[in-house]
Amino acid sequence: MIVVTGATGNVGRALVSALAGAGERVTATSRGISGADVPEGVRHEQADLSDPGSLRPVFDGADALFLQNGGAGAHLLGPRDILDVAKAAGVTRVVLLSSQGVVTRPESASHGGTGRAIEDAVRESGLDWTILRPGGFASNAYAWAASVRERREITAPFADTGLPVVDPGDIAEVAAAALRTDGHTGRVHELTGPALSTPRAQAAEIAAALGEPVRFVEQTRQEAREQMLRFMPEPLVDTTLGILGEPRSAELAVSPDVERVLGRPPRTFGDWARRHIAAFR
């Protein structure tokens, strides 16, 4: 059985569906999960990664674990305790959803500090491990959904600075391969989209998928910072703005790993927009 943490997130939800569709036994877990959140036949258990003790019943009968890194709450996790509970239950394989920023932003407390510590815990766990390091998610565009629905407008900084954003569905498919098949132990998969995509171009892709014009308004860096501080810690805001506005060479690179694992090119931002356009209508 495979345990998927963060099962209601953009990657976790797609991963649960992919594993269930392949006939795997799956336990989906997150803080607020319910039967409505998972496909038929998938076991669901509420648990909190910041409370490793709550995971004991989740791991019952499991042999593999998809561990998401906690996102903005990563600093609250005790990864070694989580992995100890998993090992005690019989888990032998772990796939970690990490972040490209662990290596591209080593000076960042959230990426090079907390993120690196979680990776180190996985490497030193004694389990068969695989680490996934995606860049920016295409699904970050959900932040624009309300303004597109309400006034057909997208506001973002750094209008013409592109990054190779990755489709969370591709991350999920790579994770499924690493959980189900051999050849991934001890590997780090860097996951990106197929080409650089700017905020202005993403707005155009959303407009094309809608079949209606969408106005793009470029924010200043300070305007974006003030907006992001409403829901993100300040150090993470500053790191994110650095990636979006002054990406380093490694953050601009297109990785071959999605195609190497899946045997097909990674999907474009336009592909993602067309599949999820209902959120913007």
QUIZI-V661225 format. One record per run of one state. SS is the DSSP state (hx for helix, st for strand, lp for the rest). FROM is the first residue (numbers start at 1). LEN is the number of residues. If there is no record, write none. Layout:
SS_FROM_LEN ; SS_FROM_LEN
This chain:
lp_1_1 ; st_2_4 ; lp_6_4 ; hx_10_12 ; lp_22_4 ; st_26_5 ; lp_31_4 ; hx_35_3 ; lp_38_5 ; st_43_4 ; lp_47_5 ; hx_52_4 ; lp_56_8 ; st_64_5 ; lp_69_2 ; hx_71_6 ; lp_77_2 ; hx_79_11 ; lp_90_3 ; st_93_5 ; lp_98_3 ; hx_101_4 ; lp_105_4 ; hx_109_15 ; lp_124_4 ; st_128_7 ; lp_135_2 ; st_137_1 ; hx_138_14 ; lp_152_1 ; st_153_5 ; lp_158_4 ; st_162_2 ; lp_164_2 ; st_166_1 ; lp_167_1 ; hx_168_13 ; lp_181_6 ; st_187_5 ; lp_192_5 ; st_197_2 ; hx_199_12 ; lp_211_4 ; st_215_5 ; lp_220_1 ; hx_221_8 ; lp_229_5 ; hx_234_12 ; lp_246_3 ; hx_249_4 ; lp_253_4 ; hx_257_6 ; lp_263_6 ; hx_269_7 ; lp_276_1 ; hx_277_4 ; lp_281_1
